[in-house]
Amino acid sequence: MRLDELEGTTVLSFQVDADGKANNARITKTSGFAVLDEAALESLSVCVFKPQAATYWLSQSYRFSLG
């Protein structure tokens, strides 16, 4: 399979710390392609969420599609 044919959805679960940064990310649903799952994890690493006094858990879906 060629890289330009990959599509899928990766779902990540992660904790948001007091600074609004994601930690302890894990893949809860794989896209079926390691390269897409890794891209979702890399995307999450630059996200900043609403800081709160206590750490909290979130889930985020990353959909990769062509066209």
C-alpha positions as CSV (number, residue, x, y, z in Angstrom):
1,M,0.0,0.0,0.0
2,R,1.2,3.5,-0.9
3,L,1.3,6.2,1.8
4,D,-1.0,8.4,-0.3
5,E,-3.7,5.7,0.1
6,L,-3.8,5.6,3.9
7,E,-7.0,6.7,5.6
8,G,-8.4,6.0,9.1
9,T,-9.3,7.4,12.5
10,T,-7.2,7.2,15.6
11,V,-8.7,7.9,19.0
12,L,-6.4,9.0,21.8
13,S,-7.1,9.2,25.6
14,F,-4.8,11.4,27.6
15,Q,-4.5,13.5,30.8
16,V,-4.4,17.3,30.8
17,D,-2.2,18.7,33.4
18,A,-2.5,22.0,35.3
19,D,-0.6,23.8,32.5
20,G,-3.0,22.5,29.8
21,K,-0.5,20.1,28.3
22,A,-1.4,16.5,27.3
23,N,0.3,13.7,29.2
24,N,0.1,9.9,29.4
25,A,-1.5,9.7,25.9
26,R,-2.5,6.2,24.7
27,I,-4.2,5.0,21.6
28,T,-7.7,3.7,22.5
29,K,-8.6,3.0,18.8
30,T,-6.1,2.5,16.1
31,S,-6.5,3.6,12.6
32,G,-4.9,0.4,11.5
33,F,-1.8,2.1,10.3
34,A,1.1,2.8,12.6
35,V,2.1,5.9,10.6
36,L,-1.3,7.5,11.1
37,D,-1.4,6.6,14.8
38,E,2.1,8.2,15.3
39,A,0.9,11.3,13.4
40,A,-2.0,11.6,15.9
41,L,0.3,11.3,18.8
42,E,2.6,14.0,17.3
43,S,-0.3,16.3,16.7
44,L,-1.5,15.9,20.3
45,S,1.9,16.9,21.6
46,V,1.5,20.5,20.3
47,C,-2.0,21.0,21.6
48,V,-2.8,23.2,24.6
49,F,-6.0,22.6,26.5
50,K,-7.9,24.7,29.1
51,P,-5.8,24.5,32.3
52,Q,-7.7,23.5,35.5
53,A,-6.7,23.1,39.1
54,A,-6.9,19.3,38.9
55,T,-5.7,16.9,36.2
56,Y,-8.4,15.5,34.0
57,W,-8.8,12.9,31.2
58,L,-10.0,13.6,27.6
59,S,-10.4,11.7,24.4
60,Q,-9.7,13.1,21.0
61,S,-10.3,11.6,17.5
62,Y,-8.0,12.3,14.6
63,R,-9.5,11.5,11.2
64,F,-7.1,11.1,8.3
65,S,-8.8,11.1,4.9
66,L,-7.9,11.9,1.3
67,G,-10.1,14.1,-0.8
